[in-house]
Amino acid sequence: MLWLPRWVRERIERNLARRDILYPWWVPMTCFVGQVVAVVLALAQRDALWPVEPMTVTVLLVLISPVVHFGFGGWLPWWIDSAATIVAAAVLMASPVNSGIDLAPALLALITAEAVARDGLRPGAAVAVVATGVIVATEVTADLDSYGVYLLEVLLGFVVGAMLWWQMRALASERAAREATWSQATTAERERIAREIHDLVAHSLSVSLLQVTGARRALRDIHDADGPSETANAVAEVDAALADAEQVGRRAMADIRRTVSAMAEGASERNALPTASDIGALVQQVSAAGLRVEYDEQGDPSTLTAAVGLGLYRIAQESLANVARHGSGVAAMSFVVGSGTATLRITNPLPPGRPRTDGLGSGLAGMQARAAQLGATLHTGAAHGEWEVVVQLGPEGRGTRRDAWVELPCGRTIGKAVSS
């Protein structure tokens, strides 16, 4: 049936798609062509093709459905569609053939298969019952030969239609499941990229703001400087702070471009993602920007997997960014790694008059999502005048620590832990 014009095939498929019928265009067309061939052969068996006789109108009855469906893009209810073909079969069977197998009952088998495959088991069963009634009535009134064969044809049509219908339902279910899976995967990937960008932007802005704050204070020192030496030192500190802020901004832009490029097609440059071993360097970075952090690290972070390390790094990054935005400028962080366990704890004093509530910020939601992906537990909340973030992976590790402060340039400090 490739002889059909393309526009006819496209119209058939659009008509089927509008009614959620997933068959290709050639399936209904095969059924209609089969009905036309059956009625023409049945007329030939009765010598009714030429000259034209009243029963020749059965060709028009069979052609009603394909003309409406495929010629005009319409849609007939199943009972009207089936009725026209059943009437055509009944008219033909009212004049039995002299010998051999009558092809008129094949119309009943084809319309039964079409009704089941297109409209479902109940409409198909109704058509099958009516078709069986026509065969029985013809047997009673006209002594129909091969009576059992014709009933078997209708039953076979019902079975074939049911197989097609179940196949279509299975295909529809599979497509729905595939679309749901694709939607879930797309949403998860978007959320992952959003968390990555959020963490990068939040951290970079926090560090840059700390650098700008330091530069602003250094400008005040220039105004209050007593001599050229103090003025030069203050100018150098301003220049260093602004240079650090610029470097952080450029690095953040590069990281954001790399993250966004992951959504584009084609190969892109691969760069190593942060791990748990980089948490110490992260603390050094924010401390150099002016945030006073007491850091205690116990165990070997390199024993953690890359995925776990990245998740803990991002949580630490977001927590320090929150301290810079909402905290008092002082924080304490402990990172304990044991055999199959890891505990990351970040605390900072709550500034007076600026209480925080647990839970609704996108940063906290992102940390919760990362902890869930790691199979870890996350606790955030205020207690005893401090804001606490605790990530626990596996049983809680135990250890002792001894903290010491190390002086950094420009009066900044970072806590350094010495395990006992």
C-alpha positions as a printed NumPy array, in Angstrom:
array([[  0.   ,   0.   ,   0.   ],
       [  2.944,   2.295,  -0.594],
       [  0.995,   3.591,  -3.567],
       [ -1.027,   5.758,  -1.17 ],
       [ -0.071,   9.441,  -1.386],
       [  1.983,  10.706,   1.511],
       [ -0.637,  13.234,   2.558],
       [ -3.202,  10.419,   2.879],
       [ -0.877,   8.396,   5.095],
       [ -0.148,  11.456,   7.245],
       [ -3.872,  12.198,   7.574],
       [ -4.514,   8.611,   8.686],
       [ -1.8  ,   8.791,  11.329],
       [ -2.993,  12.189,  12.593],
       [ -6.534,  10.867,  12.817],
       [ -5.343,   7.855,  14.805],
       [ -3.095,   9.966,  17.052],
       [ -5.95 ,  12.314,  17.967],
       [ -7.78 ,   9.324,  19.424],
       [ -4.722,   7.777,  21.125],
       [ -4.687,   4.81 ,  18.739],
       [ -1.06 ,   3.789,  18.348],
       [ -1.25 ,   1.622,  15.243],
       [  0.714,   2.645,  12.139],
       [ -1.335,   3.822,   9.189],
       [ -1.131,   0.53 ,   7.304],
       [ -2.936,  -1.48 ,  10.024],
       [ -6.391,   0.126,   9.608],
       [ -5.812,   0.47 ,   5.877],
       [ -5.14 ,  -3.283,   5.61 ],
       [ -8.413,  -3.988,   7.413],
       [-10.425,  -1.722,   5.109],
       [ -8.77 ,  -3.092,   1.969],
       [ -9.517,  -6.604,   3.213],
       [-13.202,  -5.718,   3.624],
       [-13.388,  -4.247,   0.135],
       [-11.681,  -7.303,  -1.383],
       [-14.025,  -9.648,   0.553],
       [-17.178,  -7.883,  -0.622],
       [-15.97 ,  -7.744,  -4.242],
       [-15.137, -11.492,  -4.23 ],
       [-18.452, -12.272,  -2.558],
       [-20.263, -10.345,  -5.307],
       [-18.231, -12.229,  -7.933],
       [-19.323, -15.526,  -6.363],
       [-22.922, -14.395,  -6.906],
       [-22.311, -13.014, -10.43 ],
       [-23.478,  -9.616,  -9.179],
       [-20.567,  -7.442, -10.247],
       [-21.943,  -6.899, -13.772],
       [-24.581,  -6.116, -14.697],
       [-25.226,  -4.109, -11.537],
       [-27.769,  -5.616,  -9.187],
       [-29.324,  -4.257,  -5.944],
       [-26.848,  -6.171,  -3.762],
       [-23.987,  -4.298,  -5.438],
       [-24.795,  -1.456,  -3.034],
       [-22.883,  -3.465,  -0.425],
       [-19.662,  -2.049,  -1.903],
       [-20.845,   1.45 ,  -0.989],
       [-21.76 ,   0.301,   2.531],
       [-18.251,  -1.029,   3.089],
       [-16.677,   2.133,   1.624],
       [-18.52 ,   4.508,   4.011],
       [-16.04 ,   4.055,   6.857],
       [-12.739,   4.488,   4.944],
       [-14.09 ,   7.491,   3.045],
       [-15.171,   9.229,   6.275],
       [-12.056,   8.248,   8.228],
       [ -9.33 ,   8.725,   5.661],
       [-10.937,  10.906,   3.009],
       [-12.398,  13.58 ,   5.298],
       [-10.49 ,  12.94 ,   8.521],
       [-13.707,  12.241,  10.435],
       [-14.505,   9.493,  12.882],
       [-17.574,   7.27 ,  13.001],
       [-18.739,   5.701,  16.292],
       [-17.923,   2.015,  16.459],
       [-21.565,   0.942,  16.257],
       [-22.242,   2.931,  13.056],
       [-18.997,   1.775,  11.488],
       [-19.754,  -1.855,  12.339],
       [-23.424,  -1.65 ,  11.383],
       [-22.684,  -0.701,   7.761],
       [-20.389,  -3.699,   7.241],
       [-22.7  ,  -6.112,   9.095],
       [-25.661,  -5.008,   6.915],
       [-23.524,  -5.549,   3.808],
       [-22.615,  -9.07 ,   4.97 ],
       [-26.251,  -9.87 ,   5.822],
       [-27.438,  -8.736,   2.369],
       [-24.851, -10.913,   0.657],
       [-25.47 , -13.96 ,   2.857],
       [-29.196, -13.736,   2.139],
       [-28.275, -15.046,  -1.327],
       [-26.098, -18.115,  -0.546],
       [-23.553, -19.357,  -3.059],
       [-24.203, -22.648,  -4.793],
       [-20.999, -24.396,  -3.665],
       [-17.702, -23.775,  -1.869],
       [-16.838, -21.426,   0.971],
       [-18.797, -18.154,   0.972],
       [-16.555, -15.089,   1.388],
       [-19.331, -12.844,   2.663],
       [-18.923, -14.021,   6.328],
       [-15.28 , -12.907,   6.101],
       [-16.696,  -9.369,   6.355],
       [-18.046, -10.25 ,   9.796],
       [-14.678, -11.592,  10.939],
       [-12.859,  -8.474,   9.686],
       [-15.265,  -5.99 ,  11.276],
       [-15.117,  -7.914,  14.566],
       [-11.315,  -7.744,  14.556],
       [-11.434,  -4.011,  13.727],
       [-13.925,  -3.22 ,  16.496],
       [-11.888,  -5.043,  19.161],
       [ -8.536,  -3.635,  18.051],
       [ -9.8  ,  -0.083,  17.771],
       [-12.428,   0.282,  20.509],
       [-11.731,  -2.469,  23.046],
       [-13.094,  -5.786,  24.241],
       [-16.653,  -4.733,  25.1  ],
       [-17.494,  -3.065,  21.76 ],
       [-15.715,  -5.908,  19.977],
       [-17.68 ,  -8.494,  21.934],
       [-20.942,  -6.721,  21.022],
       [-20.006,  -6.775,  17.328],
       [-19.021, -10.457,  17.591],
       [-22.397, -11.327,  19.156],
       [-24.297,  -9.513,  16.391],
       [-22.126, -11.155,  13.713],
       [-22.798, -14.572,  15.259],
       [-26.507, -13.765,  15.25 ],
       [-26.38 , -12.953,  11.541],
       [-24.688, -16.305,  10.803],
       [-27.185, -18.221,  12.937],
       [-30.145, -16.429,  11.36 ],
       [-28.836, -17.155,   7.871],
       [-28.358, -20.82 ,   8.803],
       [-31.924, -21.033,  10.015],
       [-33.515, -19.218,   7.048],
       [-31.273, -20.145,   4.127],
       [-29.585, -23.401,   5.152],
       [-26.045, -21.92 ,   5.183],
       [-23.263, -24.328,   4.207],
       [-20.063, -24.57 ,   6.284],
       [-21.898, -23.064,   9.249],
       [-19.177, -23.951,  11.792],
       [-16.377, -22.5  ,   9.631],
       [-18.059, -19.089,   9.573],
       [-18.512, -19.052,  13.339],
       [-14.848, -19.968,  13.691],
       [-13.946, -17.037,  11.417],
       [-15.756, -14.602,  13.736],
       [-14.041, -16.119,  16.769],
       [-10.678, -15.864,  15.023],
       [-11.375, -12.209,  14.19 ],
       [-12.161, -11.503,  17.854],
       [ -8.93 , -13.19 ,  18.994],
       [ -6.775, -11.328,  16.456],
       [ -8.398,  -8.019,  17.403],
       [ -7.87 ,  -8.73 ,  21.107],
       [ -4.193,  -9.456,  20.498],
       [ -3.761,  -6.157,  18.662],
       [ -5.649,  -4.297,  21.378],
       [ -3.545,  -5.749,  24.183],
       [ -0.402,  -4.995,  22.203],
       [ -1.494,  -1.382,  21.777],
       [ -2.201,  -1.077,  25.509],
       [  1.205,  -2.519,  26.36 ],
       [  2.861,  -0.095,  23.943],
       [  0.977,   2.854,  25.45 ],
       [  1.988,   1.775,  28.959],
       [  5.617,   1.415,  27.909],
       [  5.636,   4.858,  26.31 ],
       [  4.07 ,   6.422,  29.414],
       [  6.66 ,   4.738,  31.639],
       [  9.475,   5.857,  29.351],
       [  8.213,   9.444,  29.355],
       [  7.889,   9.396,  33.148],
       [ 11.429,   8.043,  33.494],
       [ 12.75 ,  10.631,  31.081],
       [ 10.934,  13.402,  32.96 ],
       [ 12.306,  12.217,  36.298],
       [ 15.83 ,  11.939,  34.933],
       [ 15.602,  15.397,  33.36 ],
       [ 14.294,  16.92 ,  36.595],
       [ 16.996,  15.217,  38.652],
       [ 19.72 ,  16.448,  36.299],
       [ 18.356,  19.986,  36.344],
       [ 18.246,  19.932,  40.131],
       [ 21.817,  18.633,  40.262],
       [ 23.085,  21.36 ,  37.946],
       [ 21.075,  23.979,  39.855],
       [ 22.661,  22.83 ,  43.117],
       [ 26.136,  22.938,  41.589],
       [ 25.612,  26.456,  40.23 ],
       [ 24.   ,  27.614,  43.489],
       [ 26.916,  26.307,  45.541],
       [ 29.484,  27.845,  43.218],
       [ 27.771,  31.232,  43.084],
       [ 26.97 ,  31.362,  46.803],
       [ 30.499,  30.433,  47.815],
       [ 32.182,  32.752,  45.337],
       [ 29.964,  35.704,  46.227],
       [ 30.525,  35.124,  49.929],
       [ 34.301,  35.054,  49.525],
       [ 34.205,  38.095,  47.22 ],
       [ 32.041,  40.019,  49.69 ],
       [ 34.484,  39.225,  52.457],
       [ 37.322,  40.52 ,  50.293],
       [ 35.375,  43.675,  49.424],
       [ 34.589,  44.212,  53.102],
       [ 38.289,  43.908,  53.905],
       [ 39.122,  46.381,  51.126],
       [ 36.516,  48.851,  52.444],
       [ 38.012,  48.689,  55.92 ],
       [ 41.498,  49.121,  54.468],
       [ 40.292,  52.281,  52.715],
       [ 39.339,  53.645,  56.108],
       [ 42.869,  52.872,  57.273],
       [ 44.198,  54.972,  54.39 ],
       [ 42.128,  57.911,  55.589],
       [ 43.418,  57.497,  59.14 ],
       [ 47.034,  56.754,  58.16 ],
       [ 49.665,  58.833,  59.941],
       [ 52.368,  58.65 ,  57.339],
       [ 53.414,  57.419,  53.905],
       [ 54.414,  54.   ,  55.245],
       [ 51.009,  53.268,  56.759],
       [ 49.289,  54.634,  53.67 ],
       [ 51.339,  52.365,  51.408],
       [ 50.541,  49.336,  53.565],
       [ 46.825,  50.121,  53.512],
       [ 46.874,  50.614,  49.731],
       [ 48.681,  47.301,  49.306],
       [ 46.086,  45.569,  51.468],
       [ 43.255,  47.091,  49.409],
       [ 44.948,  45.977,  46.194],
       [ 45.492,  42.446,  47.548],
       [ 41.899,  42.114,  48.71 ],
       [ 40.488,  43.312,  45.376],
       [ 42.885,  41.055,  43.466],
       [ 41.727,  38.082,  45.525],
       [ 38.085,  38.989,  44.869],
       [ 38.819,  39.225,  41.145],
       [ 40.564,  35.845,  41.161],
       [ 37.643,  34.215,  42.999],
       [ 35.174,  35.737,  40.534],
       [ 37.115,  34.534,  37.506],
       [ 37.455,  31.057,  38.966],
       [ 33.718,  30.99 ,  39.706],
       [ 32.883,  32.024,  36.139],
       [ 35.098,  29.233,  34.799],
       [ 33.424,  26.693,  37.084],
       [ 29.944,  27.869,  36.067],
       [ 30.818,  27.661,  32.368],
       [ 32.163,  24.144,  32.882],
       [ 29.005,  23.094,  34.726],
       [ 26.678,  24.584,  32.12 ],
       [ 28.711,  23.084,  29.266],
       [ 27.861,  19.641,  30.649],
       [ 24.364,  20.162,  29.221],
       [ 25.671,  20.896,  25.718],
       [ 26.319,  18.264,  23.093],
       [ 29.836,  17.302,  22.101],
       [ 33.054,  16.737,  23.962],
       [ 34.187,  19.291,  26.51 ],
       [ 37.253,  19.781,  28.658],
       [ 37.268,  17.542,  31.713],
       [ 38.366,  18.989,  35.046],
       [ 38.715,  17.259,  38.386],
       [ 35.904,  17.96 ,  40.831],
       [ 36.646,  18.789,  44.468],
       [ 36.977,  15.921,  46.935],
       [ 37.011,  15.584,  50.703],
       [ 40.756,  16.209,  50.664],
       [ 40.062,  19.74 ,  49.351],
       [ 37.96 ,  20.796,  52.352],
       [ 41.075,  22.033,  54.14 ],
       [ 41.993,  24.199,  51.142],
       [ 38.415,  25.511,  51.111],
       [ 38.787,  26.598,  54.738],
       [ 42.1  ,  28.282,  53.877],
       [ 40.409,  30.166,  51.047],
       [ 37.545,  31.577,  53.112],
       [ 39.911,  32.31 ,  55.977],
       [ 42.154,  34.279,  53.64 ],
       [ 39.072,  36.287,  52.675],
       [ 38.46 ,  37.291,  56.303],
       [ 36.239,  34.606,  57.835],
       [ 37.722,  33.33 ,  61.102],
       [ 37.415,  29.526,  60.994],
       [ 38.645,  27.008,  63.522],
       [ 39.233,  23.785,  61.585],
       [ 39.859,  20.328,  62.997],
       [ 40.542,  17.408,  60.654],
       [ 41.021,  13.835,  61.844],
       [ 41.539,  10.743,  59.73 ],
       [ 42.365,  10.457,  56.023],
       [ 39.778,  12.176,  53.751],
       [ 41.316,  10.513,  50.683],
       [ 39.796,   7.181,  51.779],
       [ 36.325,   8.504,  50.939],
       [ 34.937,   7.918,  47.457],
       [ 34.855,  10.742,  44.937],
       [ 31.044,  11.034,  45.122],
       [ 31.027,  11.192,  48.932],
       [ 33.924,  13.635,  48.928],
       [ 32.221,  15.956,  46.451],
       [ 28.98 ,  15.911,  48.454],
       [ 30.749,  16.728,  51.746],
       [ 32.811,  19.438,  50.047],
       [ 29.675,  21.115,  48.648],
       [ 27.931,  20.958,  52.031],
       [ 30.97 ,  22.521,  53.703],
       [ 31.116,  25.144,  50.96 ],
       [ 27.452,  26.083,  51.365],
       [ 27.726,  26.134,  55.172],
       [ 30.687,  28.517,  55.116],
       [ 28.893,  30.713,  52.584],
       [ 25.903,  30.865,  54.952],
       [ 28.219,  31.81 ,  57.82 ],
       [ 29.64 ,  34.639,  55.722],
       [ 26.151,  35.895,  54.805],
       [ 24.259,  35.363,  58.064],
       [ 26.791,  34.596,  60.783],
       [ 29.051,  36.606,  63.038],
       [ 32.231,  36.059,  61.033],
       [ 33.478,  33.221,  63.244],
       [ 32.938,  29.508,  62.672],
       [ 34.225,  26.156,  63.873],
       [ 34.461,  23.098,  61.611],
       [ 35.413,  19.537,  62.484],
       [ 35.893,  16.747,  59.961],
       [ 36.353,  13.246,  61.334],
       [ 36.946,  10.344,  58.93 ],
       [ 36.967,   6.781,  60.204],
       [ 36.629,   3.313,  58.748],
       [ 33.493,   3.626,  56.64 ],
       [ 32.351,   6.695,  58.594],
       [ 32.591,  10.453,  58.243],
       [ 31.248,  13.293,  60.35 ],
       [ 31.308,  16.916,  59.235],
       [ 30.217,  19.53 ,  61.77 ],
       [ 30.061,  23.305,  61.231],
       [ 28.973,  25.686,  63.988],
       [ 28.906,  29.454,  64.311],
       [ 27.527,  31.849,  66.927],
       [ 24.194,  33.427,  66.033],
       [ 24.451,  37.227,  65.795],
       [ 22.238,  39.042,  68.346],
       [ 18.878,  40.066,  66.933],
       [ 19.255,  37.913,  63.805],
       [ 17.746,  34.538,  64.643],
       [ 17.62 ,  31.919,  61.891],
       [ 14.984,  29.304,  61.288],
       [ 15.553,  25.811,  60.093],
       [ 14.667,  24.67 ,  56.72 ],
       [ 13.228,  26.771,  53.926],
       [ 16.253,  28.249,  52.164],
       [ 17.394,  26.797,  48.857],
       [ 20.873,  26.312,  50.331],
       [ 19.588,  24.146,  53.175],
       [ 17.367,  22.236,  50.744],
       [ 20.373,  21.617,  48.513],
       [ 22.436,  20.344,  51.45 ],
       [ 19.595,  18.035,  52.447],
       [ 19.388,  16.677,  48.901],
       [ 23.141,  16.059,  48.778],
       [ 23.082,  14.262,  52.122],
       [ 20.208,  12.084,  50.934],
       [ 22.163,  11.147,  47.801],
       [ 25.094,  10.082,  49.973],
       [ 22.873,   8.03 ,  52.268],
       [ 23.913,  10.336,  55.124],
       [ 21.902,  12.185,  57.748],
       [ 21.884,  15.983,  57.932],
       [ 20.95 ,  18.046,  60.971],
       [ 20.65 ,  21.827,  60.837],
       [ 19.313,  24.077,  63.542],
       [ 19.944,  26.552,  66.331],
       [ 20.946,  25.417,  69.817],
       [ 22.57 ,  27.231,  72.736],
       [ 23.108,  30.397,  70.741],
       [ 24.82 ,  28.631,  67.832],
       [ 23.799,  27.487,  64.399],
       [ 24.889,  23.935,  63.734],
       [ 25.186,  21.833,  60.576],
       [ 26.07 ,  18.171,  61.101],
       [ 26.484,  15.577,  58.353],
       [ 26.799,  11.991,  59.56 ],
       [ 27.822,   9.19 ,  57.206],
       [ 27.749,   5.807,  58.936],
       [ 28.097,   5.367,  62.714],
       [ 29.293,   8.474,  64.475],
       [ 33.085,   8.561,  64.7  ],
       [ 34.835,   9.378,  67.962],
       [ 38.149,  11.06 ,  68.549],
       [ 39.867,  13.735,  70.525],
       [ 41.303,  16.952,  69.306],
       [ 43.415,  19.854,  70.371],
       [ 42.833,  23.15 ,  68.57 ],
       [ 45.406,  25.84 ,  67.93 ],
       [ 45.179,  29.195,  66.217],
       [ 47.581,  30.073,  63.422],
       [ 48.095,  33.692,  62.442],
       [ 47.761,  34.585,  58.767],
       [ 48.674,  37.785,  56.913],
       [ 46.53 ,  40.896,  57.362],
       [ 45.446,  39.822,  60.83 ],
       [ 43.394,  36.864,  59.596],
       [ 43.407,  33.552,  61.456],
       [ 42.564,  29.951,  60.724],
       [ 42.147,  27.225,  63.263],
       [ 44.467,  24.276,  62.927],
       [ 43.797,  21.034,  64.725],
       [ 46.393,  18.704,  66.15 ],
       [ 45.025,  15.206,  66.827],
       [ 45.98 ,  13.737,  70.165]])
